[in-house]
Amino acid sequence: MKFAPQTLLIMNPSIKDILQSKPIGTTISLRGWVRTFRSNRFIALSDGSTIKTLQLVVDFESLSEEVLKKISTGAAILATGDLVSSQGRGQDVEMHVTEIDVVGESNPEEYPLQPKKHSLEFLRDIAHLRMRTNTFGAVMRVRHHLAFAVHEYFHKNQFFYLHTPIITGSDAEGAGEMFNVSVLDKKNPPLKEDGSIDYSQDFFAKETNLTVSGQLEAELGALALSKVYTFGPTFRAENSNTSRHLAEFWMIEPEVAFADLNDNMDLAEDFLKYVIRYTLEHCADDLEFLEKRLLDEEKSKPEKDRSPHALRDKLQFVADNNFRRVSYTEAIEILRNSKPNKKKKFSYIIDEWGADLQSEHEKFLVQHFNAPVILFDYPAKIKAFYMRLNEDEKTVRAMDILFPGIGEIVGGSQREERHDVLLGKMNDFGIDQEELQWYLDTRKFGSCQHSGFGLGFERLVLFVTGMTNIRDVIPFPRTPGSAEF
């Protein structure tokens, strides 16, 4: 049976459509929000489809005083008129309005987004309105295109999109920083004889939490479908108020059967280059604006703290150059012998092999190699239980990708496929075998080498937009003490 092609839903054209097609001489209708209204004659109209506004020229003599009073910054309007070539500077076309209807008034004395520069801290307090600003409109459009590129890349490469659980009974990372999910009476929960909470009487008959990762379940998918990926919300109850941490964030986690660590590094590098190139191609106007914004910010910094590259140059640099692959052991030697380490400039001095690298070390390595860096073969003691143990029995087949200005952006590994080795590592880490019996089972029934990685989506958006605080690349950030909107 063949299906007839569907007609796309055609609504009124967007400002982006009009600025691209420039249908001069036609009568059009537009909907949007007033950015500015000058001299009772010129309206700068925005509808969010582009960072640009369209100028509407109003014949104020043809409008009643009542309508004119309603047109103010923030008001929602429906305007109809003729598109003509613009006589003014800064735009090619403008609309000469023949009819205007104010469908949503805005009190100019109360509207907090006046036509001036606002601090990011102020805008976080009004997150319900901040997407109307140029900065956050640009960030959210870039975020959309990055998300679309993620799905497009994996679909083109025959990955299956797997929806892994948000509520889980296991701690994939073993960190213990999880949000509890329960319907028990908080004031009077059922207790066991030892005084602990009896979760057998809870909704799921066991203790459950919000997930920190979909990786373990994605491994199950890869061992049946060969190539899968997850892209969903994850949660971490880490009491951190830094510019790099959120309590709720989105993770991209591909898993591939029959893939070793080298395949994993190849996949991660190719994937990152693809989504960055896609954004450069599809978000030119927004990236241009964000680059100018970043350059203005950089001027207020000491010269030594300024970024050596403009935003789009940095993105193009990552997209065009091979990532440097460096073993953890080699990286430790470079750090140990570096000037900042010898002169005690690092906050965390590198004295010996086995140290857990910090953000300052990761950023130094990127500067040292003048390229994105993939570190691999980490000490087993500082990495998760599921990573494949190397023959030296000291290191695991782990890898981290480090980006300029941001440090770690990807973490992954070849997974431990050997049942006996995985069981031993779980015992070493104090992980309950019964809790993860289903995970162990996959190592008994058709086990094979497989690999995957995790990419915090907000870290990627942070890098691509040039923003400096992760709270500014997600619509409604969740952080310690803050769950507004």
C-alpha positions as CSV (number, residue, x, y, z in Angstrom):
1,M,0.0,0.0,0.0
2,K,1.4,3.4,-1.0
3,F,0.7,6.5,1.0
4,A,0.0,9.8,-0.7
5,P,2.6,12.5,0.2
6,Q,1.4,14.8,2.9
7,T,1.2,18.5,2.4
8,L,3.3,20.4,4.9
9,L,1.4,22.6,7.3
10,I,1.9,26.1,6.0
11,M,1.4,28.8,8.5
12,N,2.1,32.5,8.2
13,P,5.7,33.1,7.0
14,S,8.3,33.8,9.6
15,I,10.6,36.8,9.6
16,K,13.4,34.4,8.7
17,D,11.4,33.3,5.6
18,I,10.8,36.9,4.6
19,L,14.4,38.0,5.0
20,Q,15.6,35.1,3.0
21,S,13.1,35.2,0.1
22,K,12.4,39.0,0.1
23,P,9.1,38.8,-1.7
24,I,9.0,42.5,-2.5
25,G,5.7,43.8,-3.7
26,T,3.6,41.2,-1.9
27,T,1.2,41.7,1.0
28,I,2.2,39.6,4.0
29,S,1.0,39.0,7.6
30,L,3.5,38.6,10.4
31,R,3.1,37.7,14.1
32,G,5.7,38.6,16.7
33,W,6.8,40.7,19.6
34,V,7.8,44.4,19.6
35,R,11.5,44.9,20.3
36,T,11.3,48.7,19.9
37,F,8.8,51.3,18.8
38,R,10.4,54.6,17.7
39,S,8.7,57.9,16.9
40,N,5.3,56.3,16.8
41,R,6.4,55.1,13.4
42,F,9.1,52.4,13.3
43,I,8.6,48.9,14.9
44,A,11.4,46.4,15.2
45,L,9.6,43.1,15.2
46,S,11.0,39.7,16.4
47,D,9.4,36.3,16.2
48,G,12.3,34.2,17.4
49,S,12.9,32.5,14.0
50,T,16.1,34.5,13.5
51,I,18.3,36.9,15.5
52,K,17.3,39.6,13.0
53,T,14.3,41.8,13.3
54,L,12.1,43.2,10.6
55,Q,11.3,46.9,10.4
56,L,7.6,47.7,10.3
57,V,6.7,51.3,9.1
58,V,3.5,52.5,10.6
59,D,1.4,55.3,9.3
60,F,0.5,56.6,12.7
61,E,-2.2,59.0,11.3
62,S,-4.1,55.9,10.1
63,L,-4.0,54.3,13.6
64,S,-6.2,55.3,16.5
65,E,-4.5,56.7,19.6
66,E,-5.9,53.8,21.5
67,V,-4.0,51.3,19.3
68,L,-0.8,53.4,19.4
69,K,-0.8,53.4,23.2
70,K,-0.9,49.6,23.2
71,I,2.2,49.2,21.0
72,S,5.2,49.0,23.4
73,T,8.3,46.8,24.0
74,G,7.3,43.3,24.6
75,A,3.8,43.5,23.2
76,A,2.5,40.7,20.9
77,I,1.1,42.0,17.6
78,L,-0.3,40.8,14.3
79,A,0.6,43.0,11.4
80,T,-0.4,43.0,7.7
81,G,1.2,45.1,5.1
82,D,3.3,45.4,1.9
83,L,6.9,44.4,1.7
84,V,9.0,47.0,0.0
85,S,12.7,47.8,-0.5
86,S,14.0,49.7,2.5
87,Q,15.4,53.2,2.2
88,G,17.1,53.0,5.6
89,R,20.4,51.5,6.5
90,G,20.8,48.1,8.1
91,Q,18.0,46.3,6.3
92,D,17.2,45.3,2.7
93,V,13.4,45.2,3.1
94,E,10.7,46.6,5.4
95,M,7.0,46.3,5.8
96,H,4.6,49.2,5.3
97,V,1.8,48.3,7.6
98,T,-1.8,48.6,6.5
99,E,-3.3,46.8,9.5
100,I,-2.1,46.1,13.0
101,D,-3.7,44.3,15.9
102,V,-2.2,44.2,19.4
103,V,-3.1,40.7,20.6
104,G,-1.1,40.8,23.8
105,E,-0.3,44.1,25.6
106,S,2.8,44.7,27.7
107,N,3.1,47.2,30.4
108,P,6.2,49.2,29.5
109,E,6.7,50.3,33.1
110,E,6.9,46.7,34.4
111,Y,8.4,44.9,31.5
112,P,12.0,44.0,32.6
113,L,13.6,43.6,29.2
114,Q,14.1,47.1,28.1
115,P,16.2,47.9,25.0
116,K,19.6,47.9,26.9
117,K,22.3,45.4,28.0
118,H,21.3,43.2,30.9
119,S,23.7,41.1,33.0
120,L,23.5,37.3,32.7
121,E,22.9,37.1,36.5
122,F,19.9,39.3,36.1
123,L,18.5,37.3,33.2
124,R,18.8,34.1,35.2
125,D,16.4,35.5,37.7
126,I,13.9,36.1,34.9
127,A,14.5,32.8,32.9
128,H,10.8,32.8,31.9
129,L,11.6,35.9,29.7
130,R,15.3,35.7,28.9
131,M,14.8,33.7,25.7
132,R,13.4,36.9,24.2
133,T,16.8,38.5,24.3
134,N,19.3,38.3,21.5
135,T,21.8,36.3,23.5
136,F,19.4,33.6,24.7
137,G,17.5,33.5,21.5
138,A,20.8,32.7,19.7
139,V,21.8,30.1,22.3
140,M,18.5,28.3,22.1
141,R,18.6,28.2,18.3
142,V,22.1,26.8,18.3
143,R,21.1,24.3,21.0
144,H,18.2,23.1,18.7
145,H,20.5,22.7,15.7
146,L,23.1,20.8,17.7
147,A,20.4,18.5,19.0
148,F,19.1,18.0,15.4
149,A,22.6,17.3,14.2
150,V,23.1,14.7,16.9
151,H,20.1,12.7,15.8
152,E,21.0,13.2,12.1
153,Y,24.5,11.9,12.6
154,F,23.5,8.7,14.3
155,H,20.6,8.0,12.0
156,K,22.9,8.4,8.9
157,N,25.3,6.0,10.6
158,Q,22.6,3.3,11.3
159,F,22.4,3.8,15.0
160,F,19.1,3.1,16.8
161,Y,17.7,5.7,19.2
162,L,17.1,3.9,22.5
163,H,15.0,5.4,25.3
164,T,16.6,4.3,28.5
165,P,14.9,4.6,32.0
166,I,14.9,7.8,33.9
167,I,13.9,6.0,37.1
168,T,16.5,3.4,38.0
169,G,17.4,1.0,40.8
170,S,21.2,1.1,40.0
171,D,23.9,3.7,40.2
172,A,25.8,3.4,36.9
173,E,28.7,5.6,38.0
174,G,29.0,4.3,41.5
175,A,29.1,7.8,42.8
176,G,26.1,7.7,45.0
177,E,25.0,11.3,44.2
178,M,21.5,10.5,43.2
179,F,18.0,11.9,43.7
180,N,15.7,9.5,45.5
181,V,12.3,8.6,43.9
182,S,9.7,7.6,46.5
183,V,6.0,7.8,47.3
184,L,6.4,6.9,51.0
185,D,5.1,9.1,53.7
186,K,8.0,11.5,54.3
187,K,6.9,12.2,57.9
188,N,6.2,8.6,58.8
189,P,7.9,6.1,56.4
190,P,7.7,2.4,57.1
191,L,10.9,1.2,58.9
192,K,12.7,-2.1,59.2
193,E,13.8,-3.6,62.5
194,D,17.2,-1.9,62.2
195,G,15.5,1.5,61.8
196,S,16.2,1.9,58.1
197,I,13.5,2.8,55.6
198,D,11.6,-0.3,54.3
199,Y,11.6,0.4,50.6
200,S,9.8,-2.9,49.9
201,Q,6.6,-1.0,50.7
202,D,7.4,1.7,48.2
203,F,5.9,2.0,44.7
204,F,8.6,0.0,43.0
205,A,9.1,-2.3,46.0
206,K,12.8,-1.2,46.1
207,E,14.8,1.9,46.5
208,T,14.9,3.9,43.2
209,N,16.5,7.0,42.0
210,L,16.7,9.4,39.0
211,T,19.3,8.1,36.6
212,V,22.8,9.5,36.3
213,S,23.4,7.7,33.0
214,G,21.7,5.5,30.4
215,Q,24.9,3.7,29.6
216,L,24.3,0.3,31.3
217,E,21.0,-0.1,29.6
218,A,22.5,1.2,26.3
219,E,25.0,-1.6,26.5
220,L,22.1,-4.1,26.6
221,G,20.8,-2.5,23.4
222,A,24.1,-2.6,21.6
223,L,24.5,-6.3,22.4
224,A,21.3,-6.9,20.5
225,L,21.0,-4.1,17.9
226,S,24.8,-3.6,17.3
227,K,24.7,0.3,17.3
228,V,22.5,2.4,19.6
229,Y,22.5,5.8,21.3
230,T,20.6,7.5,24.1
231,F,19.9,11.2,24.3
232,G,18.0,12.1,27.4
233,P,17.9,13.9,30.8
234,T,20.2,12.7,33.6
235,F,20.4,13.9,37.2
236,R,23.2,14.2,39.8
237,A,22.7,15.4,43.4
238,E,26.2,16.9,43.6
239,N,26.2,20.0,45.8
240,S,28.2,22.1,43.4
241,N,27.7,25.7,42.5
242,T,30.4,26.0,39.8
243,S,29.9,27.3,36.3
244,R,30.4,23.8,34.9
245,H,27.7,21.8,36.9
246,L,24.0,21.2,36.7
247,A,21.8,18.9,38.8
248,E,19.7,18.2,35.6
249,F,21.4,17.9,32.3
250,W,21.2,16.0,29.0
251,M,23.5,13.2,28.0
252,I,24.4,11.6,24.6
253,E,25.6,8.1,25.0
254,P,26.3,5.8,22.0
255,E,27.2,2.2,22.4
256,V,28.7,-0.1,19.7
257,A,29.1,-3.8,19.7
258,F,32.3,-5.4,18.3
259,A,34.1,-2.0,18.7
260,D,37.4,-1.5,20.6
261,L,38.9,1.6,22.1
262,N,40.3,2.8,18.8
263,D,36.9,2.5,17.1
264,N,35.4,4.4,20.0
265,M,38.0,7.3,19.6
266,D,37.3,7.4,15.8
267,L,33.5,7.5,16.4
268,A,33.7,10.3,19.0
269,E,36.1,12.5,16.9
270,D,34.0,12.0,13.7
271,F,30.8,12.7,15.7
272,L,32.1,15.9,17.3
273,K,33.4,17.3,14.0
274,Y,30.1,16.5,12.3
275,V,27.9,18.4,14.7
276,I,30.2,21.4,14.9
277,R,30.3,21.6,11.1
278,Y,26.6,21.3,10.9
279,T,26.2,24.2,13.4
280,L,28.7,26.4,11.5
281,E,26.7,25.8,8.4
282,H,23.2,26.3,9.8
283,C,23.7,28.9,12.6
284,A,25.8,31.6,10.8
285,D,23.9,34.6,12.0
286,D,23.6,33.4,15.6
287,L,27.3,32.4,15.8
288,E,28.3,35.8,14.3
289,F,26.3,37.6,17.1
290,L,27.7,35.3,19.8
291,E,31.2,35.8,18.5
292,K,30.8,39.6,18.7
293,R,29.3,39.3,22.2
294,L,32.3,37.2,23.3
295,L,34.8,39.6,21.8
296,D,33.2,42.5,23.8
297,E,33.5,40.4,27.0
298,E,37.1,39.5,26.3
299,K,38.1,43.2,26.1
300,S,37.3,43.6,29.8
301,K,39.7,40.7,30.7
302,P,43.4,40.9,31.3
303,E,45.2,40.1,28.1
304,K,46.7,36.8,29.4
305,D,43.1,35.5,30.1
306,R,41.7,36.3,26.7
307,S,40.9,33.5,24.2
308,P,43.5,33.3,21.4
309,H,40.8,32.5,18.9
310,A,37.5,34.1,17.8
311,L,34.5,31.8,18.4
312,R,34.0,30.7,14.8
313,D,37.8,30.2,14.2
314,K,37.9,28.0,17.3
315,L,35.0,25.9,16.0
316,Q,36.5,25.6,12.5
317,F,39.9,24.7,14.1
318,V,38.3,21.7,15.9
319,A,36.3,20.7,12.8
320,D,39.4,20.8,10.5
321,N,42.2,19.3,12.6
322,N,42.9,15.7,13.8
323,F,42.6,15.2,17.5
324,R,45.9,14.3,19.3
325,R,45.9,10.9,20.9
326,V,48.0,10.8,24.0
327,S,48.3,8.1,26.7
328,Y,47.6,9.0,30.3
329,T,51.2,8.0,31.1
330,E,52.7,10.4,28.5
331,A,50.3,13.2,29.7
332,I,51.5,12.7,33.3
333,E,55.1,13.1,32.2
334,I,54.3,16.3,30.3
335,L,52.4,17.7,33.2
336,R,55.0,16.7,35.8
337,N,57.7,18.5,33.8
338,S,55.6,21.6,32.9
339,K,56.5,25.1,34.2
340,P,53.2,25.5,36.0
341,N,53.8,22.3,37.9
342,K,57.4,23.0,38.7
343,K,56.7,26.5,39.8
344,K,53.7,25.3,41.9
345,K,51.2,27.3,39.8
346,F,48.8,24.4,39.5
347,S,46.3,24.2,42.3
348,Y,46.8,20.4,42.2
349,I,50.5,19.5,41.8
350,I,51.3,16.4,39.8
351,D,53.8,14.4,41.8
352,E,53.3,10.8,40.6
353,W,51.5,8.5,38.2
354,G,48.0,7.7,39.2
355,A,46.9,11.3,39.9
356,D,43.3,12.2,38.9
357,L,43.6,15.0,36.4
358,Q,41.8,18.3,37.1
359,S,40.4,20.9,34.8
360,E,43.6,23.0,35.0
361,H,45.6,20.0,33.8
362,E,43.2,19.2,30.9
363,K,43.3,22.8,29.7
364,F,47.1,22.9,29.8
365,L,47.4,19.7,27.7
366,V,45.1,21.2,25.0
367,Q,47.3,24.4,25.0
368,H,50.5,22.2,24.9
369,F,49.4,20.3,21.8
370,N,47.5,23.2,20.3
371,A,44.8,20.7,19.3
372,P,41.9,18.8,20.8
373,V,43.4,15.9,22.8
374,I,42.2,12.3,23.4
375,L,43.7,10.9,26.6
376,F,43.6,7.1,26.9
377,D,44.6,4.1,29.1
378,Y,43.9,5.6,32.5
379,P,44.8,4.0,35.9
380,A,42.1,1.5,36.8
381,K,41.8,2.9,40.3
382,I,40.4,6.2,39.2
383,K,38.0,4.9,36.6
384,A,34.6,3.1,36.7
385,F,34.2,-0.7,37.3
386,Y,32.9,-1.4,33.8
387,M,36.0,-0.3,31.9
388,R,38.1,-3.0,30.3
389,L,41.2,-3.9,32.2
390,N,44.4,-3.8,30.1
391,E,47.0,-6.7,30.1
392,D,49.2,-4.7,32.6
393,E,46.3,-5.0,35.1
394,K,47.0,-1.4,36.1
395,T,45.2,0.6,33.4
396,V,41.9,0.4,31.7
397,R,40.8,1.1,28.1
398,A,39.3,4.5,29.0
399,M,39.4,7.7,27.0
400,D,38.6,11.4,27.6
401,I,38.4,14.1,24.9
402,L,39.7,17.5,25.9
403,F,38.6,20.7,24.1
404,P,40.2,24.2,24.2
405,G,38.8,26.4,26.9
406,I,36.5,23.8,28.4
407,G,38.6,20.7,29.3
408,E,36.9,17.3,29.3
409,I,33.9,17.2,26.9
410,V,33.7,13.4,26.3
411,G,34.4,10.4,28.6
412,G,34.2,6.8,27.4
413,S,35.8,3.4,27.3
414,Q,35.9,-0.1,25.9
415,R,33.6,-2.0,28.2
416,E,34.8,-5.0,30.2
417,E,33.2,-8.0,28.3
418,R,34.8,-10.8,30.4
419,H,32.4,-12.2,33.0
420,D,35.0,-13.2,35.5
421,V,37.0,-10.0,35.3
422,L,33.9,-7.8,35.5
423,L,32.7,-9.8,38.5
424,G,36.1,-9.3,40.2
425,K,36.0,-5.5,39.5
426,M,32.5,-5.3,40.9
427,N,33.7,-7.0,44.1
428,D,36.7,-4.6,44.3
429,F,34.3,-1.6,44.0
430,G,31.8,-3.0,46.5
431,I,29.0,-3.2,43.9
432,D,26.1,-5.6,44.7
433,Q,26.1,-8.5,42.2
434,E,22.4,-9.1,42.7
435,E,21.5,-5.5,41.9
436,L,23.3,-5.8,38.5
437,Q,22.7,-9.4,37.8
438,W,21.1,-8.5,34.5
439,Y,24.2,-6.6,33.5
440,L,26.4,-9.5,34.4
441,D,24.2,-11.8,32.4
442,T,25.1,-10.1,29.1
443,R,28.7,-11.3,29.7
444,K,27.5,-14.9,29.8
445,F,25.3,-15.0,26.8
446,G,27.1,-14.0,23.6
447,S,29.4,-11.5,25.0
448,C,31.7,-9.5,22.7
449,Q,34.0,-6.5,22.9
450,H,32.0,-3.3,22.8
451,S,32.6,0.4,23.5
452,G,30.8,3.7,24.1
453,F,31.1,7.2,25.4
454,G,29.1,9.9,27.2
455,L,28.9,13.5,26.1
456,G,27.2,16.1,28.3
457,F,25.1,18.0,25.8
458,E,25.3,21.3,27.8
459,R,29.1,21.1,27.7
460,L,28.9,20.9,23.9
461,V,26.5,23.8,23.7
462,L,28.8,25.8,26.1
463,F,31.7,25.2,23.8
464,V,29.9,26.0,20.5
465,T,28.2,29.2,21.8
466,G,31.2,30.5,23.7
467,M,29.1,31.1,26.8
468,T,31.0,30.8,30.1
469,N,28.4,29.4,32.5
470,I,26.5,26.2,31.9
471,R,23.4,27.7,33.5
472,D,23.1,29.9,30.4
473,V,22.9,27.1,27.8
474,I,19.8,25.3,29.1
475,P,16.4,27.0,29.2
476,F,15.7,26.4,32.9
477,P,18.8,25.4,35.0
478,R,18.5,23.2,38.0
479,T,21.2,23.8,40.5
480,P,21.6,23.5,44.3
481,G,18.9,25.7,45.9
482,S,17.3,26.6,42.6
483,A,14.4,24.8,40.9
484,E,12.4,27.8,39.6
485,F,10.2,28.0,36.6
